[in-house]
């Protein structure tokens, strides 16, 4: 028994293929334009880079020597002195000072001085206002 079946006409099938191709192009364009708009190079904290060059402990306090090695100014939020063995904060200081590219800055932690700081291993940590941080591990011996 032979039935008389007919498929889609060539015009309808071409229109369906064009519709599918256009829909796919729109979806791909939307995906790529969304990914391109989230370009991480537009985030300023990626350019913000600081380093701790040295830490000095004497009878008047602990001094953290900071240098901006990034391409934008950085505002120093705070500095910490952490006991590396117990991972506890020994002392801290809020700064709020801005350091330009290539410039240096000294932050004083006056509550940590050579008379009340026992010998041991410590970590100096500096954090900027945008969340960039750097650390410097050192051993202090009287």
C-alpha positions as CSV (number, residue, x, y, z in Angstrom):
1,X,0.0,0.0,0.0
2,X,1.6,3.2,-1.2
3,X,0.5,6.4,0.4
4,X,0.8,9.7,-1.2
5,X,3.0,11.7,1.3
6,X,4.6,15.0,0.5
7,X,7.4,16.7,2.4
8,X,7.8,20.4,3.0
9,X,8.0,22.6,0.0
10,X,11.5,23.9,-0.8
11,X,10.5,27.5,0.0
12,X,9.4,26.6,3.5
13,X,12.5,24.6,4.2
14,X,14.8,27.4,3.0
15,X,12.9,29.9,5.3
16,X,13.3,27.5,8.3
17,X,17.1,27.2,7.6
18,X,17.4,31.0,7.4
19,X,15.5,31.5,10.6
20,X,17.7,28.9,12.5
21,X,20.9,30.6,11.2
22,X,19.7,34.1,12.2
23,X,18.7,32.8,15.7
24,X,22.1,31.2,16.2
25,X,23.9,34.3,15.1
26,X,22.0,36.4,17.5
27,X,22.7,34.1,20.4
28,X,26.5,34.0,19.6
29,X,26.6,37.8,19.3
30,X,24.9,38.2,22.6
31,X,27.3,35.8,24.3
32,X,30.5,37.4,22.8
33,X,29.3,41.0,23.6
34,X,28.6,40.0,27.2
35,X,32.0,38.4,27.6
36,X,33.8,41.4,26.0
37,X,32.1,43.9,28.3
38,X,33.6,42.3,31.4
39,X,37.1,43.1,30.4
40,X,39.3,42.9,33.5
41,X,41.7,45.5,32.3
42,X,39.1,48.1,33.2
43,X,39.4,47.3,36.9
44,X,41.8,49.8,38.5
45,X,42.9,47.5,41.4
46,X,44.6,45.2,38.8
47,X,47.1,48.1,38.2
48,X,47.6,48.8,41.9
49,X,50.7,47.0,43.1
50,X,52.6,47.7,46.3
51,X,55.6,46.0,47.9
52,X,57.2,46.0,51.3
53,X,60.9,46.7,51.0
54,X,62.0,46.4,54.6
55,X,60.8,46.3,58.2
56,X,62.8,48.0,61.0
57,X,62.2,47.4,64.7
58,X,63.7,49.8,67.3
59,X,62.8,51.3,70.7
60,X,60.3,53.8,69.2
61,X,58.3,51.3,67.1
62,X,58.1,49.0,64.1
63,X,58.5,50.8,60.7
64,X,57.2,49.3,57.5
65,X,58.8,50.6,54.3
66,X,56.4,50.5,51.4
67,X,56.9,51.1,47.7
68,X,54.3,51.5,45.0
69,X,55.4,49.4,42.0
70,X,52.1,49.8,40.2
71,X,51.0,52.2,37.5
72,X,48.3,54.0,39.6
73,X,48.2,55.7,43.0
74,X,47.3,53.5,45.9
75,X,45.7,54.5,49.2
76,X,47.1,52.5,52.1
77,X,44.2,51.4,54.4
78,X,46.1,49.7,57.2
79,X,49.3,47.9,58.2
80,X,49.6,44.9,60.5
81,X,52.3,43.0,62.4
82,X,51.3,39.3,62.7
83,X,53.0,36.6,64.7
84,X,53.9,34.0,62.1
85,X,53.7,31.1,64.7
86,X,50.3,31.9,66.1
87,X,48.9,33.8,63.2
88,X,47.6,36.5,65.5
89,X,47.8,40.3,65.0
90,X,50.3,41.8,67.4
91,X,49.7,45.4,66.4
92,X,48.1,47.5,63.6
93,X,47.8,51.0,62.3
94,X,45.4,52.8,60.0
95,X,47.0,55.0,57.4
96,X,44.8,56.6,54.8
97,X,47.9,57.9,53.0
98,X,48.1,57.9,49.2
99,X,51.3,56.7,47.6
100,X,51.9,57.6,43.9
101,X,53.5,55.3,41.3
102,X,57.2,54.8,42.0
103,X,57.0,56.5,45.4
104,X,57.8,55.2,48.8
105,X,56.2,55.5,52.2
106,X,57.0,54.5,55.8
107,X,54.2,53.4,58.2
108,X,54.9,53.4,61.9
109,X,53.5,50.8,64.2
110,X,54.4,52.6,67.4
111,X,52.8,50.1,69.8
112,X,55.2,47.4,68.6
113,X,58.7,48.4,69.7
114,X,61.9,46.5,70.7
115,X,61.1,46.6,74.4
116,X,57.7,44.7,74.1
117,X,58.3,42.6,71.0
118,X,59.7,39.2,71.8
119,X,62.2,37.5,69.4
120,X,60.5,35.4,66.7
121,X,59.2,35.3,63.2
122,X,56.7,37.9,62.1
123,X,54.8,38.9,59.0
124,X,54.3,42.6,58.1
125,X,51.1,43.0,56.0
126,X,49.9,46.1,54.2
127,X,46.4,46.5,52.7
128,X,45.2,49.2,50.3
129,X,41.7,50.7,50.2
130,X,40.8,48.6,47.1
131,X,41.9,45.3,48.8
132,X,45.3,44.8,47.3
133,X,47.7,43.4,49.9
134,X,51.3,42.5,50.3
135,X,53.2,40.7,53.0
136,X,56.8,40.5,54.2
137,X,58.1,37.8,56.5
138,X,61.1,38.6,58.8
139,X,62.8,37.2,61.9
140,X,63.3,39.6,64.8
141,X,66.1,38.9,67.3
142,X,67.0,41.4,70.1
